[in-house]
Amino acid sequence: MGETQHGPAAAPCLPIAEHGLIGDLRSVALVGTDGTIDWYCCPSFDAPSVFAAVLDADKGGRFELAASVPARTEQFYFPDTNVLITRFFSEDGVGEVQDFMPVDSDSVEIERHRLIRRVVCVRGSIPFRTCMAPRFGYGAEPHTVRMAGDVAVFESAKLSLGLTSTVPLKIDGLDARADFKLAEGESVVLALDQVGGTVAPRGCARTEAEEQFTTTVAYWRKWLSASKYRGRWREMVHRSALTLKLLTYAPTGAIVAAPTTSLPEQLGGERNWDYRYVWVRDAAFCVYALLRLGFTGEAEAFMNFVSQHITPGGGKPSGPLQIMYGIDGRTDLPEHELTHLEGHQGSAPVRVGNGAAEQLQLDIYGALIDSVYLYDKWAEPIPSGQWDDLCALVDWVCENWDQPDEGIWETRGGRKNFLYSRLMCWVAIERAIRMANRRGLPADLPRWRESRDTIYRRIMKRGWSETRQAFVQHEDGDVLDAAVLMMPLTKFIAPTDPKWLSTLDALTHDLVSDSLVYRYDPQASPDGLRGDEGTFSICSFWYVEAMVRAGRIDEARLAFEKMLTYANHLGLYAEEISHTGEQQGNFPQAFTHFALISAAFNLDRALG
């Protein structure tokens, strides 16, 4: 648990790591250690924000709820759930805020998109204050506020929200406020609903909040009970699994890369991107991690999502697949800047949409087909229609694997012949061959084998640098890249092959800092962007797994344990870690949590 000191002069914009996450499988909210919700998009992950103080303390909007006297705070999750508890310790008493979005298996009122904040005094007495200050449309759309009975109704052109409270609310300009004092055992309930259309404003009595709390806790615990992981790092693995589940969009089976936009990879830098979309690569890797733990439902839902959006024949430059999609499957994700927002702690620009959607990234085919292969092997045999789609993908890869592309890191410095892209094209074809052989499915096996073997020889010849005695970032170059850590993980090369061990040593020397791994050196390999970045957490967990497979178990365990110390107080990770150990980038990051699960699983198995 994390511990922070807060008083009336709390910082206007908390660091990225000072947050917990709640959600309802449609959207999420970030709750700061000071009790403020300062990120929430309604009604979905990629909808415009209602609260975005994490991107602009003045214009973004927030939902404050905190002790109105100096208090120390701690945050933790209600065990085995995504219900977040923020505790306030003052001189006269202890209170806690229970934050959650109701979710259950058969909700009939999902369009309400409810967010509940329940405040309880557990010892002595303690005064609280709350201020609901929404700023619609990323802080750009005007709104009005009025009382409709006991409900404060906030209305903008495209969205209306209703705030109900068991203590009286008062309008203050464009906001709604309340002050109250609780004695031991007393509670207050605040409920925020999307209203309009068929959803009318209504109160949220204590009994209803209690019922929804109980139902939500039961939902998360029932879901987590399907996990087959019984290893050493159960708490961290299960928190990562619960986080990945929060990043799924239930209506379509989509899995977002992260639920935020423009949290900076470097404070003051321009590496700020919108991650609230479905990257085929990221989602496919998450499917692998969830399958590893025994969660097949999410894998099936994502398979259905992908199969709906494959365009056989590959009419687009990116082929039959686009590298990313909207959570509803849309392909048009135009990128633009919100110049009225200052960015997280002054880190502009704030971007919405993602121009990388137009890029060619050949590795996505390997990530996807590997996840289909594992689903077919560990869960359910894929149907004939999906096999036909998969064959079309493999045929396209056989024709196009040798094109230069933008690569896994989506560089904006021009296309290259990236080794990782070649590697994952090999994976795409190799896994498809395995499926065809195992199930006796029809396939053009002679052609597939020839392409697979050609890629293998090409990587071995042109991806190896005699100068560096290592496999390198792109053909005929000498730049190192942590993405090559996937070579033994995908079974392309034996993890104890002399060439691989030499590569592992070179990566350790050049890109590793106290177990943390940089993805590449931007100075040696310009990526078209200014500034530096932190270490990439997914690479750090790949590094652990590569060392496990190389037999360096003690080193791997130490590196893994060190990585766990970089998690925030709740076990959550952003994309990167700064040189001072701070979380950087969008938060929490699916990629990082998938890699933690995989590393923990394999390290635990190696330790026996």
Secondary structure, DSSP 8 states (H G I E B T S, - for coil): -EEEEE-TT--SS--TTSEEEEE-SS-EEEEETTS-EEEEESSSTTS-EEE-TTT-TTTS-EEEEEESS-EEEEEEE-TTSS-EEEEEE-SSEEEEEEEE----TT-S-GGG--EEEEEEEEEEEEEEEEEEE--HHHHTS-EEEEEETTEEEEEESS-EEEEEESS--EEETTEEEEEEEEETT-EEEEEEEEEBTTB------HHHHHHHHHHHHHHHHHHHTT----STTHHHHHHHHHHHHHTEETTTTEE-S-S-B---SSTTSS---B--SEEHHHHHHHHHHHHHHT--HHHHHHHHHHHHH--TT--BTTBTS-SEE-TTS------EE-TTS--BTTB---EES-GGGGS--THHHHHHHHHHHHHHHHT----HHHHHHHHHHHHHHHHHTTS-B-TTTT-SS--B-BHHHHHHHHHHHHHHHHHHHHHT----HHHHHHHHHHHHHHHHHHSEETTTTEE-SBTT-----GGGGHHHHTTSS-TT-HHHHHHHHHHHHHHEETTEE-S--TTTS--S--S---EEHHHHHHHHHHHHHTT-HHHHHHHHHHHHHTS-TTS---SEE-TTS-EESSSS-HHHHHHHHHHHHHHHHHH-
